[in-house]
Amino acid sequence: MSHVLDNMIWNAITTGNKDIAVVDDDAGFYRADIAPFAALREINQKNFDKLYEMVQPGRSIAVSFLDAVSTDENKWKLIQHMDVSQMVYENPVSDFTTKASELIVPLSDEHIPRMLELTALTRPGPFLQNTILFGNYFGIFVDDRLAAMSGQRMHPLPYLEVSAVCTHPDFRGRGYAKALMLHVMKLILDRSFIPFLHVLTSNTGAISLYESIGYTTRKKLFIDVIRKQ
């Protein structure tokens, strides 16, 4: 039997995030203004054809696979291929606060321009105009500048993803990312969900941070960004 996180996007858009997704039978995706992720109930040509029918021409989507998959070059153009580590937090932490915890504030719609600016600079993953609708985004401001942020994203029950972890280069080394991650994780755990996240396998610095918090790598997977021809 497959694990919920083996097909996390599909399980997210059909459970915890179904209110912000478009699903038709065996294919679906998040709203285009929220996230680029799309998924199939099962990886096969019939479902890929269904997804192709649903996606608007020119739209780029991100699809995850456990094994490398070839898509129809007449229908899809490969934009980016990523090797990703899926990490899960399953160990208790006695204290979720750090010296920087008192600086954390909730982020709302008024902060979206600065969130977009920070994520464009640091590239923690796709962050769009309404990505904030995933909920529970928090930041740390220094001299009215958004120095760091983090929030939640995919919600394949009973898991909830920690996402958009990023720090402006001017403020790195102060522990802001760790403080924000722990804050978001506590909210997830308080709701009896299990934190997980994704990170490029090449990002050894981030992986070391996540391991220091208590995350372990569950599985390696692929994420392909493809555009409908």
N, C-alpha and C positions, 0 to 999 in steps of 0.2 A: 504494500500500500504506500502510495506516495505521501510525502510530508507536505503540510500546508505551504511551507516556504519554497518548495520545489517549483511551484507555479504561483508565486506570491502576488503578481499583478492581477492575474485572473481571480484569485481568491479575495483580493482586496476590493476589486470593482464589483464583486458579487456579494460581499458581506459588509465590512465596516465602512467602505467608501461608496456604496451603491447609490447614494444620493447625489453624487457629483460625477457619475459615470454614465456612459451610453452602452448598453449591452443588448445584443440581439442574438438569441440562441447561443451559439458556441463561440462568439467573438465579441470584443468590446474594447472600449478605451475611456480614459478620463476626458472630461471636457477640455477642448483645445486651449482655453484660457487658463487652465489650472495646471495641467501636466501633460507631457507628451506620451506617457506610457499607454501601451495597448497590449492585449493578450488574447490567447486562444484557450478554450477549455482543454483541447488536445492539439498538439502540433501535427497537423496534416494538411494536405493540399486543399481539401474541401473548406476547412476553416480559414486558411489563408485567403482563399477566393472570397469568402464571406467578408473577411476584414477589408479586403481590397474594395469591395462594393460599398462598404460603410464609410471609408475614409475619403475626405474631399481631395480632389486632385491638387498636388503640390504640397500637401501636408506631410511633415516628417513625424514619424512615431518611433518610440523606443520599445523594443520587444526583448524579453529575456528568454534564454535557452540554457538548459543544462549541458547540452552538447552542441557543437557547431552545426548550423543549419544553412543550407543554400536557398535563397529566395529567387523567384522568377525575375531575371534581369530585365524582362520586357515590361514588368509591372512595377518593380521596386528598384530604386537606386540606393546602394549602400553608402551612407554618409560617414558613419563612424562605427568601429568595432571596439568594444571594451571588455577586457578581462577583469572580473569583479570578484571580490571576496565578500561573502555574506556572513556577517558576524552576529552572534546572539548573546544577550546578557542573561545568564541564569544563576548568577551568584549573588547572595545578599550583600549589601553594603551597609555598614553600621552608621555612616554619616554621609549625607548627601550635600553638605555645605562646605564651602571653601571660603577663603578670605574675600573672594570676588563675589560671593553669592548675594551680598547686600546691595550690589550695584544692578542686579537684574530687574528689568521692567518688562511688562507685556508689550508686545507690538500690535498695532492696529492698522486700519486702512490708511491713516494719515502718515504712517511710516513707510508705505509701499515704495515711494520713489527712492528712499535711502536704502531699503532692502534690495531693490533691483540694482542699485549702483554697487552695493557691496558684493552681491553675488556675481555680478558681471566682472568685477575685478578679481575675485578669489576663485570663482568657478567651482563651487562645491557640488554642482549638479544643476539640472534645469530648475530655474525659478522664474515664474511668469507673473503676469499682472495679478492674477487671482489665486496664485499658489497658497496665499495666506489662508484660503478657505479650508485647507486641511486642518487648521486650528493649532492653538497652543504654540505660537511663535513668541520668542523672548529675545531681548537684546541687552547689550551694555553700551551706554553712551559715555563718551569722554569729551568734555568741552563741546557738547551738543553734536558730536560726530558719532555715528553708529560704528562702534569699534568691533563688535562681534555679535553673532546671532546664532540661534538654533531653533528648531521646531520639530513637528511631527509630519509624517507623510502617509505612506501606504499602511492600510489597516486590515490585513488579512486575519480575521479573528482566529486565535486569541492574541495575535502579535500586533505590535504597533511600532512603526519605524521612526527612529530618530534621524532627522535630516537637516540639510542646509547648515551644517556646522561650519562656520567660517569666521575668520578674524582678519581685520584689516592689517596689512603688513606693518603699519606704523605702531600697532599695539600688540604684536605677537610677543610671546614669552611672559605674559602676565597671568596666565591661567584662566583667561576668560572663556575659552572654548570648553575646557573641562567643567567649569562652574555651570555654564549653560547646559551642557549635556546632562549633568547630574540633576539639574533642576527639571528638565524635560523628562528624564527617566523616572524621577520620583512621581511625577504626575501620572505617568503610564503605569507604574507599579501600584500606585494608590487606587487605580481603577481595575486592578487585577489583570492587566495585560502584560505581555512579555516584550521588552524592548529588543529591537534588532536594527541593523543598519547595513549599508552597502558602502564599499570603498574600493577604489581601483587597486588592484594587486600591486601596482607599481608605487603606490603612495605609502611607503614604509613608515614615514614619520607619523601619519595619521593612524596607521595600524598599531604602532607602538603605543600611542596615546590611548586608543580604545582597549588594548590589552591591559594597560595599566589600570584602567577603570574596572575591568573584569569581563570584557567581551572575549569570546573565543570564536574562531572561524568555524562555521558550520559546513560551508560548501563553497567551492569555486563555481562561477557561472559566467555566461556571456551575455552582454547586452549590446544589441545592434540597433543603431539609429538608421532607419530606412525611409526613403521618401517615395510617395506614390508618383509614378510617371504619368 
